[in-house]
């Protein structure tokens, strides 16, 4: 399932370019010094990964709390169903309930602070921008969060989100370094594949929760073994 996070991030890069690209393209990069430019981009991605790790940690704890009640397999099935529902439900139907359209005060404050940071050129600017960027409303990140919750542990949740973030790095880096190197037609084509992949992951979560006894894919429910009491002869 962790491998799915990487593929999720790689395919989702095209979505990221559309959503986070404008912010990344506004980074005050050093265009003269390539090493410094690379370091600045590295700090930006590090900030994003750090925020994703925190998000995964928080939701992983929530998943852990549910798994302690023996609901981990049921949780996996529920999450898979929710993901399928969101994939097949047209965004128009969500309307103001679409998380990407969130307009809460905290989001506005986050965007304002992000705008102020983009006008700076301090060493910590790039990490801070990436960190704040990671908390902006994004449907793809929310889908990855479902995977973090389904893991049923804080470490798994954090790792899932970090691997997801790593998957977005290659294409985002190319886009920042070379600007609009990928044609709009190719972006649209790849973005159409994202819902298909989300649906596949959702089905895997459902199969995983069914406990079919398939190694790695759908392990059976753990069997509690009661050890026999050994009587010692004097």
C-alpha positions as CSV (number, residue, x, y, z in Angstrom):
1,X,0.0,0.0,0.0
2,X,2.9,2.3,0.6
3,X,3.9,1.8,-3.1
4,X,0.5,3.1,-4.0
5,X,1.4,6.4,-2.3
6,X,4.4,6.8,-4.5
7,X,2.4,6.1,-7.7
8,X,-0.4,8.4,-6.4
9,X,2.1,11.2,-6.0
10,X,3.7,10.6,-9.4
11,X,0.4,10.7,-11.2
12,X,-0.9,13.5,-9.0
13,X,2.0,15.7,-10.0
14,X,0.0,17.0,-12.9
15,X,-2.7,18.0,-10.5
16,X,-0.1,19.6,-8.3
17,X,1.3,21.7,-11.1
18,X,-2.2,23.1,-11.7
19,X,-3.0,23.7,-8.0
20,X,0.4,24.5,-6.5
21,X,2.3,25.4,-9.7
22,X,1.4,29.1,-9.5
23,X,2.9,29.3,-6.0
24,X,6.0,27.4,-7.0
25,X,6.5,29.5,-10.1
26,X,6.5,32.6,-7.8
27,X,9.4,31.4,-5.7
28,X,12.1,34.1,-5.6
29,X,14.7,31.7,-7.0
30,X,18.3,32.7,-7.8
31,X,18.4,32.4,-11.6
32,X,22.1,33.1,-11.8
33,X,23.5,30.5,-9.4
34,X,22.3,26.9,-10.3
35,X,23.5,25.4,-7.1
36,X,21.7,28.0,-5.0
37,X,18.6,27.6,-7.1
38,X,18.7,23.8,-6.6
39,X,19.1,24.3,-2.8
40,X,16.1,26.7,-2.8
41,X,13.9,24.2,-4.6
42,X,15.1,21.5,-2.3
43,X,14.1,23.5,0.8
44,X,10.7,24.2,-0.8
45,X,10.1,20.5,-1.3
46,X,11.4,19.7,2.2
47,X,8.8,22.1,3.6
48,X,6.0,20.4,1.8
49,X,7.2,16.9,2.9
50,X,7.4,18.1,6.5
51,X,3.8,19.4,6.4
52,X,2.6,16.2,4.7
53,X,4.4,14.2,7.4
54,X,2.6,16.2,10.1
55,X,-0.8,15.7,8.4
56,X,-0.2,12.0,8.0
57,X,0.9,11.7,11.7
58,X,-2.3,13.4,12.9
59,X,-4.6,11.3,10.8
60,X,-2.6,8.2,11.4
61,X,-3.2,8.6,15.2
62,X,-7.0,8.9,14.3
63,X,-6.7,5.6,12.4
64,X,-4.8,4.0,15.3
65,X,-7.6,5.0,17.7
66,X,-10.2,3.3,15.5
67,X,-8.0,0.2,15.0
68,X,-7.7,-0.2,18.8
69,X,-11.4,-1.0,18.8
70,X,-10.9,-3.7,16.2
71,X,-12.2,-1.5,13.4
72,X,-9.2,-1.4,11.2
73,X,-10.5,-3.7,8.5
74,X,-14.0,-2.1,8.6
75,X,-12.2,1.3,8.4
76,X,-10.3,0.2,5.3
77,X,-13.6,-0.8,3.6
78,X,-15.3,2.4,4.5
79,X,-12.4,4.5,3.3
80,X,-12.4,2.6,0.0
81,X,-16.1,3.2,-0.5
82,X,-15.8,7.0,0.3
83,X,-12.9,7.3,-2.2
84,X,-15.1,5.6,-4.9
85,X,-18.0,7.8,-4.0
86,X,-15.8,11.0,-4.4
87,X,-14.4,9.8,-7.6
88,X,-17.7,9.1,-9.3
89,X,-19.5,12.0,-7.8
90,X,-19.3,15.1,-10.1
91,X,-17.6,18.1,-8.5
92,X,-20.5,20.2,-9.4
93,X,-22.7,18.2,-7.0
94,X,-20.3,18.9,-4.1
95,X,-20.7,22.7,-4.7
96,X,-19.7,24.6,-1.6
97,X,-18.9,21.3,0.2
98,X,-16.0,20.7,-2.2
99,X,-12.9,20.8,0.1
100,X,-10.8,22.5,-2.6
101,X,-13.2,25.5,-2.4
102,X,-12.7,25.9,1.3
103,X,-12.9,29.6,2.2
104,X,-12.5,29.5,5.9
105,X,-10.8,32.3,7.8
106,X,-7.8,30.1,8.6
107,X,-7.4,29.4,4.9
108,X,-7.5,33.1,4.0
109,X,-4.9,33.8,6.7
110,X,-2.7,31.0,5.4
111,X,-2.8,32.4,1.9
112,X,-2.1,35.9,3.1
113,X,0.9,34.7,5.1
114,X,2.1,32.7,2.2
115,X,1.9,35.8,0.0
116,X,4.0,37.7,2.4
117,X,6.6,35.0,2.5
118,X,6.8,34.9,-1.3
119,X,7.9,38.5,-1.2
120,X,10.9,37.7,0.9
121,X,14.3,36.2,0.0
122,X,15.4,35.0,3.4
123,X,17.1,31.6,3.7
124,X,14.1,30.2,5.5
125,X,11.6,31.6,2.9
126,X,11.6,28.5,0.7
127,X,11.1,26.0,3.4
128,X,8.3,28.1,5.0
129,X,6.5,28.5,1.6
130,X,6.7,24.8,1.0
131,X,5.5,24.1,4.6
132,X,2.5,26.5,4.2
133,X,1.8,25.2,0.7
134,X,1.3,21.7,2.1
135,X,-1.6,22.8,4.3
136,X,-3.6,24.5,1.5
137,X,-6.9,22.8,0.5
138,X,-6.2,20.1,-2.1
139,X,-8.5,17.2,-3.1
140,X,-5.5,15.0,-4.0
141,X,-3.9,15.5,-0.6
142,X,-7.3,14.6,1.0
143,X,-7.4,11.4,-1.0
144,X,-3.9,10.5,0.2
145,X,-5.0,11.3,3.8
146,X,-7.6,8.5,3.5
147,X,-4.7,6.1,2.8
148,X,-2.9,7.5,5.9
149,X,-5.9,6.8,8.1
150,X,-6.4,3.3,6.7
151,X,-2.9,2.3,7.9
152,X,-4.1,2.4,11.5
153,X,-0.9,3.9,12.9
154,X,0.8,7.2,13.3
155,X,4.1,6.0,11.8
156,X,2.4,4.5,8.8
157,X,0.2,7.6,8.3
158,X,3.2,9.9,8.3
159,X,5.2,7.6,6.1
160,X,2.3,7.3,3.6
161,X,2.0,11.0,3.3
162,X,5.8,11.6,3.0
163,X,6.1,9.0,0.2
164,X,3.1,10.6,-1.5
165,X,4.9,13.9,-1.4
166,X,8.1,12.4,-2.7
167,X,6.2,11.1,-5.7
168,X,5.2,14.7,-6.6
169,X,8.8,16.0,-6.5
170,X,10.3,15.0,-9.9
171,X,7.6,16.6,-12.1
172,X,7.2,19.6,-9.8
173,X,11.0,20.2,-9.9
174,X,11.1,19.9,-13.7
175,X,8.2,22.3,-14.0
176,X,9.8,24.8,-11.6
177,X,13.2,24.5,-13.2
178,X,12.1,24.6,-16.8
179,X,8.8,26.4,-16.3
180,X,6.0,25.2,-18.7
181,X,7.9,22.3,-20.3
182,X,4.9,20.0,-20.4
183,X,2.2,20.8,-22.9
184,X,-1.3,21.5,-21.7
185,X,-2.6,18.6,-23.8
186,X,-0.4,16.1,-22.0
187,X,-1.3,17.6,-18.6
188,X,-5.0,17.1,-19.3
189,X,-4.5,13.6,-20.6
190,X,-2.5,12.5,-17.5
191,X,-5.0,14.3,-15.1
192,X,-7.7,12.1,-16.5
193,X,-5.9,9.1,-15.3
194,X,-5.8,10.3,-11.7
195,X,-9.5,9.3,-10.9
196,X,-8.9,5.9,-12.5
197,X,-5.9,5.3,-10.2
198,X,-7.8,6.6,-7.2
199,X,-10.6,4.1,-8.0
200,X,-8.0,1.3,-8.2
201,X,-6.6,2.2,-4.8
202,X,-10.1,2.4,-3.4
203,X,-10.8,-1.1,-4.5
204,X,-7.5,-2.3,-3.0
205,X,-8.5,-0.8,0.3
206,X,-11.9,-2.6,0.2
207,X,-10.2,-5.9,-0.7
208,X,-7.7,-5.4,2.1
209,X,-10.5,-4.8,4.6
210,X,-12.3,-8.0,3.6
211,X,-9.6,-10.1,5.1
212,X,-9.6,-12.7,2.3
213,X,-6.4,-14.3,3.5
214,X,-4.3,-13.1,0.5
215,X,-0.7,-12.4,1.6
216,X,0.1,-8.6,1.5
217,X,-3.0,-7.8,-0.4
218,X,-5.8,-8.9,1.9
219,X,-4.4,-10.6,5.0
220,X,-6.8,-12.5,7.2
221,X,-7.9,-11.4,10.6
222,X,-5.2,-12.1,13.3
223,X,-5.8,-15.3,15.2
224,X,-5.4,-15.0,18.9
225,X,-3.6,-17.9,20.3
226,X,-3.8,-18.9,24.0
227,X,-0.8,-20.6,25.2
228,X,-1.1,-23.7,27.3
229,X,-0.1,-23.5,30.9
230,X,3.0,-25.6,31.6
231,X,3.0,-27.4,35.0
232,X,6.4,-27.9,36.4
233,X,7.1,-31.2,38.2
234,X,9.2,-30.7,41.4
